[in-house]
């Protein structure tokens, strides 16, 4: 049978000393390393969350910037179209004004030439009338 004597107390003290030594040598360093790993992982997770938040803010700012640039671009485009339209209108008005002035000059020139031709033909009307009368009547007309 098993007898309970002083060796039991020695074994219990030996067990407690062994646990204390293992705690100092083995368990504490492992727990310390696990705690450091946990802190490091927590730091990385926080960094990732911060970077995600910054990325979202940057994306929002970028989207707002793009939207603002599009609005400004459209405004500038409309302003350029309006300016081009005004310039086109001025050019067309100038062309119309010049063409009207040229048309007046041409009409005056044609009227002057027609008047000169009419005067020239009036001078020769008697000769033509006599020639026509001579051909129609077959004799000389006075």
C-alpha positions in Angstrom: 0.0 0.0 0.0 0.8 3.7 -0.2 2.2 5.2 2.9 2.0 8.9 3.5 5.3 10.0 5.1 7.7 13.0 4.7 8.5 12.2 1.1 5.0 13.4 0.2 5.8 16.8 1.7 9.1 16.9 -0.2 7.4 16.0 -3.4 4.8 18.7 -2.9 7.5 21.3 -2.3 9.4 20.0 -5.3 6.3 20.3 -7.4 5.7 23.9 -6.2 9.4 24.9 -6.8 9.2 23.3 -10.3 6.1 25.2 -11.1 7.7 28.5 -9.8 10.9 27.8 -11.9 8.9 26.9 -15.0 6.8 30.0 -14.5 10.0 32.1 -14.4 11.8 30.4 -17.2 9.1 29.3 -19.5 5.6 30.7 -18.9 6.4 34.3 -18.2 8.6 34.8 -21.4 6.0 33.1 -23.5 3.2 35.2 -22.0 5.3 38.3 -22.5 5.9 37.4 -26.2 2.2 36.7 -26.6 1.3 40.1 -25.0 3.8 41.9 -27.3 2.4 40.1 -30.3 -1.2 41.1 -29.2 -0.1 44.7 -28.8 1.7 44.6 -32.2 -1.4 43.1 -33.9 -3.6 45.7 -32.2 -1.3 48.5 -33.5 -1.4 47.1 -37.0 -5.2 46.8 -36.9 -5.4 50.4 -35.7 -3.0 51.5 -38.5 -5.1 49.6 -41.0 -8.3 51.3 -39.8 -6.6 54.7 -39.9 -5.3 54.1 -43.4 -8.8 52.9 -44.5 -10.3 56.0 -43.0 -7.7 58.2 -44.8 -8.3 56.4 -48.0 -12.0 57.0 -47.8 -11.4 60.7 -47.0 -9.0 61.0 -49.9 -11.5 59.2 -52.2 -14.2 61.6 -51.1 -12.0 64.6 -51.6 -10.9 63.3 -55.0 -14.5 62.7 -56.0 -15.4 66.2 -54.9 -12.5 67.7 -56.7 -13.4 65.9 -59.9 -17.0 67.0 -59.6 -15.9 70.6 -59.0 -13.5 70.5 -61.9 -16.3 69.2 -64.2 -18.6 72.0 -63.1 -15.9 74.6 -63.6 -15.0 73.0 -67.0 -18.6 73.1 -68.1 -18.9 76.7 -67.0 -15.7 77.6 -68.9 -16.9 75.7 -71.9 -20.3 77.5 -71.9 -18.4 80.8 -71.5 -16.2 80.0 -74.5 -19.2 78.9 -76.5 -20.9 82.2 -75.7 -17.8 84.2 -76.5 -17.5 82.3 -79.8 -21.1 82.9 -80.6 -20.7 86.6 -79.9 -17.6 86.7 -82.1 -19.4 84.8 -84.9 -22.3 87.3 -84.7 -19.8 90.2 -84.9 -18.0 88.6 -87.9 -21.3 87.9 -89.7 -22.5 91.4 -89.0 -19.3 92.8 -90.4 -19.5 90.6 -93.5 -23.2 91.6 -94.0 -22.3 95.3 -93.7 -19.4 94.9 -96.2 -21.5 92.9 -98.6 -24.3 95.5 -98.4 -21.8 98.3 -99.1 -20.4 96.2 -102.0 -23.9 95.6 -103.3 -24.6 99.3 -103.3 -21.4 100.0 -105.1 -22.2 97.3 -107.7 -25.7 98.6 -108.2 -24.4 102.1 -108.7 -21.8 100.9 -111.1 -24.4 98.8 -113.1 -26.7 101.8 -113.1 -23.9 104.1 -114.4 -23.0 101.6 -117.0 -26.6 101.2 -118.0 -27.0 104.9 -118.2 -23.8 105.2 -120.3 -25.0 102.4 -122.6 -28.4 104.1 -122.9 -26.8 107.4 -123.8 -24.6 105.7 -126.3 -27.5 103.9 -127.9 -29.6 107.1 -127.9 -26.9 108.7 -130.1 -27.1 105.8 -132.5 -30.9 105.4 -132.4 -31.4 107.4 -135.6 -28.8 105.3 -137.5 -30.4 102.0 -136.3 -33.9 103.3 -137.1 -32.9 104.2 -140.6 -31.2 100.8 -141.1 -34.3 99.0 -139.8 -36.6 101.1 -141.9 -34.5 100.5 -145.0 -34.5 96.7 -144.4 -38.2 96.6 -143.7 -39.3 99.0 -146.5 -36.6 98.1 -148.9 -35.8 101.7 -149.6 -34.0 104.5 -147.9 -35.8 106.4 -145.2 -35.2 110.1 -144.4 
